[in-house]
Amino acid sequence: MIQCHGTFMDLSVPRVMGIINVTPDSFYEGSRTMQEEAVMQQTERMISEGADILDVGGYSSRPGAEHISQQEELSRLLPALESIRTAYPDLILSVDTFRPGVARVVVEDYNVDMINDISGGEMGLSMFETMADLNVPYIMMHMKGTPQNMKAKAHYQEMMKAITRYFSARLDDLRRLGVKDIILDPGFGFGKTIEHNYQLLNRLDELKIFGLPLMVGLSRKSMIYKVLNISPDESLNGTTVLNTLALKYGANILRVHDVKQAREIITLKDKMERSAGSVE
């Protein structure tokens, strides 16, 4: 259970987070929505298809992405947030940012409900203190390196131990500061090889040791299209397969480009579980 500006969301029921990228260079071209009309069309479509949360990002985190300034990130985010909030004042909104200054603006001025930080506080040195002050849910992701150098950093002696230590240390810091609602994202594709990503998916349930909700972002990533020798555009079926496995291994939130298909996975999983418990 997490609290979003007074509204409680039960994460024992799997949830769908739709991705809205207000960037010109996100890895999946179909997710790029720079113009207000495109942002609103995508927002309306995702809501109609059953998104529980929308995650808006103005900084591309694909491998080797250009590093942009805070001013540029805000210039991309704020018009989109203004349009979405005006049309859907009660929608649960997340912003994908590692910058404390951006987090403060979007929460205080645009009533954003949660912050999704790919860097686990490492790229914004006062992020933990800012989250304690803002008192909104914090999604903390594991990433080794930065988007600019993470491919070169994808080396581990024991990956799961490294991820567990990473989360343990940061959770101690967050709890000392009084941050209450925390969601963990193991960071598929962020400082990990394809082999690492599949090992991580196989052992995802080990992260339940923290007793916190897990979010996974597998949607159309290279661990799908490179294995299948296809493009991101052709990776929806593979995404559906891996999201199904992620739910089996304990994911609470699916972060996706394709809301309808993710919602169908959850509906069918729920039907199967209910049928297993029914008596003829």
Residue pairs with C-beta under 8 A, 6 or more apart in sequence:
1 8
1 9
1 10
1 11
1 12
2 8
2 9
2 11
2 114
2 137
2 181
2 183
2 213
3 9
3 137
3 180
3 181
4 92
4 113
4 114
4 136
4 137
5 111
5 113
5 136
7 92
9 15
9 52
9 92
11 183
11 213
11 252
11 253
12 252
14 247
14 251
14 252
14 253
14 254
14 266
14 269
15 52
15 53
15 252
15 253
15 254
16 50
16 51
16 52
16 53
16 253
16 254
16 256
16 259
16 262
16 263
16 266
17 51
17 52
17 53
17 54
17 55
17 94
17 215
17 253
17 254
17 255
17 256
18 42
18 46
18 49
18 51
18 53
18 54
18 55
18 256
18 257
18 259
19 31
19 55
19 57
19 219
19 255
19 256
19 257
20 31
20 33
20 39
20 42
20 43
20 46
20 54
20 55
20 56
20 57
20 80
21 31
21 32
21 33
21 57
21 60
22 33
22 34
22 39
22 56
22 57
22 58
22 76
22 77
22 80
23 32
23 34
23 57
23 58
23 59
23 60
23 76
24 32
24 34
24 60
25 32
25 60
25 62
25 65
25 66
26 32
26 57
26 60
26 62
27 60
27 62
27 63
27 220
27 221
27 222
27 232
28 219
28 220
28 232
28 233
28 257
29 232
29 233
30 232
30 233
30 257
31 257
33 39
33 41
33 42
33 80
34 76
36 79
36 80
36 83
39 80
39 83
39 84
40 83
40 84
40 87
43 54
43 83
43 84
43 87
43 88
45 259
46 54
46 259
47 54
47 88
47 91
49 259
49 260
49 263
50 259
50 260
50 263
51 259
51 263
52 92
53 92
53 93
53 94
53 113
53 114
53 253
54 84
54 91
54 92
54 93
54 94
55 93
55 94
55 95
55 96
55 116
55 255
56 77
56 80
56 81
56 84
56 93
56 94
56 95
56 96
57 77
57 95
57 96
57 97
57 116
58 72
58 73
58 74
58 75
58 76
58 77
58 80
58 96
58 97
58 102
59 65
59 68
59 73
59 96
59 97
59 98
60 66
60 147
61 96
61 118
61 147
61 190
62 147
63 147
63 150
63 151
63 189
64 147
64 148
64 151
65 147
65 148
67 147
67 148
70 99
70 101
70 102
73 97
73 99
73 102
74 102
74 105
77 95
77 97
77 102
77 106
78 105
78 106
78 110
81 93
81 95
81 106
81 110
81 112
82 110
84 91
84 93
85 91
85 93
85 110
85 111
89 111
92 113
92 114
93 110
93 111
93 112
93 113
93 114
94 112
94 113
94 114
94 115
94 116
94 139
95 102
95 103
95 106
95 112
95 114
95 115
95 116
96 116
96 118
97 103
97 106
97 115
97 116
97 117
98 117
98 118
98 119
98 122
98 123
98 124
98 127
99 123
99 124
99 127
100 124
100 125
100 126
100 127
100 129
100 130
103 115
103 117
103 124
103 127
103 130
103 131
103 134
104 130
104 133
104 134
106 112
106 115
107 115
107 134
107 136
108 134
112 136
113 136
113 137
114 136
114 137
114 138
114 139
114 181
114 183
115 131
115 134
115 136
115 137
115 138
115 139
116 139
116 141
116 185
117 124
117 127
117 138
117 139
117 140
117 141
118 141
118 143
118 147
118 187
118 190
119 127
119 141
119 143
119 146
120 140
120 141
120 142
120 143
120 166
120 167
120 170
121 127
121 128
121 140
121 170
121 173
122 143
123 146
124 130
128 170
128 173
128 174
128 177
128 179
129 177
131 138
131 174
131 177
131 179
132 174
132 177
132 178
132 179
135 180
136 181
137 181
137 182
137 183
138 174
138 179
138 181
138 182
138 183
139 182
139 183
139 184
139 185
139 215
140 167
140 170
140 174
140 182
140 183
140 184
140 185
141 184
141 185
141 186
141 187
141 190
142 163
142 166
142 167
142 184
142 185
142 186
142 187
142 190
142 191
143 150
143 187
143 190
143 191
144 150
144 153
144 154
144 156
144 162
144 190
144 191
144 192
145 152
145 153
145 191
147 190
150 190
150 191
151 191
153 191
154 191
154 192
154 193
154 196
156 162
156 196
159 192
159 196
159 199
159 200
160 199
160 200
160 203
160 206
163 186
163 200
163 207
164 206
164 207
164 209
167 184
167 207
167 210
168 210
171 182
171 210
171 212
174 182
182 212
183 212
183 213
183 214
183 215
183 252
183 253
184 207
184 210
184 212
184 213
184 214
184 215
185 214
185 215
185 216
185 217
185 255
186 200
186 204
186 207
186 214
186 216
187 217
188 197
188 200
188 201
188 216
188 217
188 218
188 221
188 223
189 197
189 217
189 221
189 222
189 223
192 200
194 222
194 223
194 226
194 227
197 221
197 223
198 223
201 218
201 242
201 245
201 246
201 249
202 249
203 249
204 214
204 216
204 246
204 249
204 250
204 251
205 249
205 250
207 214
207 250
208 214
208 250
213 252
213 253
214 250
214 251
214 252
214 253
215 251
215 252
215 253
215 254
215 255
216 243
216 246
216 251
216 253
216 254
216 255
217 255
217 256
218 224
218 239
218 242
218 243
218 246
218 254
219 239
219 243
219 254
219 255
219 256
219 257
219 258
220 232
220 233
220 235
220 236
220 239
220 257
221 232
221 235
221 239
223 242
224 230
224 235
224 238
224 239
224 242
225 231
225 232
225 234
225 235
225 238
227 238
228 234
228 235
228 238
230 238
236 258
236 261
239 256
239 257
239 258
239 261
240 261
240 262
240 265
243 251
243 254
243 256
243 262
243 265
244 265
244 269
246 254
247 254
247 265
247 266
247 269
254 262
254 265
254 266
256 262
